[in-house]
Amino acid sequence: MPGLVVDLDGTVYRGESLIPGSDSALGRIRAAGHRVVFATNKSVARARSHADKLTALGVPAGPDDLVTVNDVLARHLLERLGPGRRVLVIGEAPLHEELAAAGLTTTSRWEQADSVAMGWDRNLDYAKFNAAFQAARRGAYVAATNPDATCPVEGGELPDCGAQIAALETALGRDVDIVVGKPAATMAHAAAGRLGLAPEQCWMVGDRLATDIRMANEAGLSAALVLSGSTTAAQAAEGPWRPDRVCADLAEFADWFLER
């Protein structure tokens, strides 16, 4: 029985508001026996916060139902660096907490950093940006959470980590070393692993072509695009990443998915 990997922002909710019908759609899918995990590129909250928000919006969830980009980044850096190496963190408290919980040592001094961990930082200033730049120039391994240029919120969008990555890459004159969030295979494998399934046994349901649908296409998941977030029907038709199904929202997807 296929499992579902479901995006959050733009798919289940926008900002603090549930997208109408998402709660009942997910309830029907779960009641039919399909396992669901939520995969998010949002680095400004930990799994518990995401789960509490979902539950408050009528979608019961616990931390184990979440695959967060912070957790994926922490695991990647621990495997890459090993214990005792220092990480300069550009990001908000949840990213700092996740890295510390994984056993990584953080530093605020760029000259000591073996790696830079960059997540969405709504308090980013020149001093933080320069620290990341100087550490990277010195040879630190640069790992970022997600490539999203913007994050959908009620009433519009906000600049996200992808905008920060672009600025750093412009200053460095090179790409960062890795971005672990969607569309990276690291995120796909973590989500499928949480479901206990192979990627080809899973559906990815999300609102972004360049992250959700691209990840599904490249990692072997089936892909459903919902038009309740950042992508229009015209953009979906243009590609280059192709969903297997396009639906107005999760409610319409659930109707089709359960009647196949």
C-alpha positions, 0 to 999 in steps of 0.5 A: 500500500503506497505511503504519502510524503506531504509538504506543509506550507502551501499544501496543508496550510498557508501561514497559520490557516488551514487550507480548507479540506486538508484536515478531512482529506488527510483523515480519509487517507489515513483511515484507508490505511495509508501511512503519511509523513510530513516533509518540510524545508522550513528550518525555523521550527522543530518537529514538535512545533510542526506537529503541534501546529498540525494538531491544532489545525485538525491534523493529528501529528506527533514529532515522528510524523515529521521529516524536517530539514534541520534533522536531515542537515544535522545527520548529514553534518554528523556523518560528514564531519564526525564528532568534535568538529565546529559548525558556524550556524546561520539560522534561528534557534530551532536549527541551533537546537537540532545541531546541538541535539545531534551532538555537533559543536557550534561556534560563533567564530568563523575562524574556528569553523570546520563547516557552515550550516545555513538555514532560513534566518529572519534575523540575518544581518551583515555580521552573520553573513560576513561570518559565513562568507569568511568561514567559507573562504577559509575552506569551511564546508558549507551545507544549507537547509533548503533552496526555496527562494521564498516561503508562502505565508498568508497574504504573500511570500517571504524571502527564504533560505534560497535567497540567502544561498544565492547571496553567499554564492554570489559573494564566493563566486561558487556554489555552496557544497550541499543543500540537503532539503527538497529536492535533494535525494537526502530528503527523499530517502529520509522520508521514505525511510520513515514510512518504511517503504522504498521511494517508488512505493511513495507519493510526494504531494506538494505545491512546488515544482522545483522542490517537491515535484523535482525531488519526486521525479529524481528520486523515483516517487510518484508526484502530485502537485497541488495548486493551493500554494506557489504554482499555477496550472500554467506553470505546471504545464510548462515543466521541466518537472512533471507531476503525475497528477495535478489537483486543486488542493489536498481534498481533490487529491484525496478524492482521486487517490482513494478512488483509483 
